[in-house]
Amino acid sequence: MTEVKTFKIEQKFDGTDDLYNYLIKNVNFIGESIGIQIQKPLKDRPFCLTGKEKITERSILFFASKSELPESLGELIVLAGVFNIDIIICFMPKFSKAYLEPFSWLQSISNADTEFIVIEAFF
């Protein structure tokens, strides 16, 4: 099992819609930063963005929520199940070891191929 990857975006966003617009426009930068080749375009879905990895065709979920962690984890799990996701990229306003523990636990009970990435983004 691999560990949960983390990354930080220094830019400040005016909410999740602004963050999602940034992701759509900068998909190559995000992909290079986290080590995944992402196909263009991303699909704008209710509450999230989805996409595919270029080489493996694994499905990717981009999810951001300002809700408290337990509530947003519930949303994340539902969306990942609905869209049959292989790579989960979650954007959080801040993270610490305590915030990463639930993601580590989720990864430990998920399929071996499921990958979790947490990105700190201020929105």
N, C-alpha and C positions, 0 to 999 in steps of 0.2 A: 504494500500500500504506500502510495506517495503522500507527502504531507500537503496541507492546504497552502497554495501559493498566495503571496500577498504582493500588492503593488500600490503605489500612491500617485494620484493626479493632483498636482499643486494648484490647478486652476479652481476658482470659485464659480459655482453655478447657481442660477436663479431657479432652483427647484428641479424636480426629476425630468420635466419636459425639456428644459435647457440642457441637462446632462444627456438625455437620449438624442437630441439634435446634434450635440457635440460628437457622440459616438458614431452616428450615421455619417457625419462629415469626415471623421478622423479614424475610420475603421482600420486603415493600414497601420497607423501609429499605435493604436491599442493592441492590435495583433502582434506587432513587432515587440512591444513592451512586455507582453506576457508569453511570447514564444509560440503563438498560434497563427497560422495563415488563415485568414477569415475571408470567405467569399463575399462579394458585393452583389446586390445591396442587402442590407439587413431588413427584416420585416418588422414593421411597427405593429405590435399587438396590444390589446388592452393590458395595461399594467406592466408591460415588458417589451423587449425587443428579442427577436430570435434570428439565428443565422446558421450557417454551416461552415465547418472547417473545409478548406479547399481540397486537401489531399485525401483525407479519410472519410469525408462527408458526415462526420459526427455532428450532431445537432448541438447548438450553443444557445443558452439562455442568458440574456443580459437583464439583470433585475436590480432596481434601486428602490429603496423605501426609507422614508424618514421615521416610520413607525418604530415602536420599541422592538427590540430583537425577537422576543418570542412571537409576536404577531407577524412580523415580517418573515420569519422562518416558516411559519405556517403557509403564508402566501407563496413563498418560494417553493416549498414542497409541492403544493397543488399545481403551480404553473409548470414545474419540472415534469410532473406526472402527465399533465394534459398534453404537453408538447413532446413527450418522450425524449427528454434531454440527456445528453452525454457529458456536456461541459457546462458547468454552472458558474457564471461570473456575477458576483453580488457586489453592489456598490453600497458602501456605508459611509456616513459622515465622519465616523471615527472607529477605530478598532484597537483592541488590546488583546492580550493573551486570553482574557476572560471572554471576549467576544468571539475569538477564533475557536474556542473549545467546542461549541455546538457544531461548527462546520467540520471539525475533525471527527466528531462523533458521527455526523451524517455520512461523511466519507467512509468511515469504518464499517457502516452497515449497508453501504451502496455497492453496486456492481464494481468489480475491480477496475473497469474501464472508465468509470465516472470520475470526472476531474472537477475539483472545486478551486475557484480563484476568488479571493476577496480583494477588492480595490477600495482604498480610502479615497473618497471624493467629497469635497465640501459643497453641499447644496442645501 
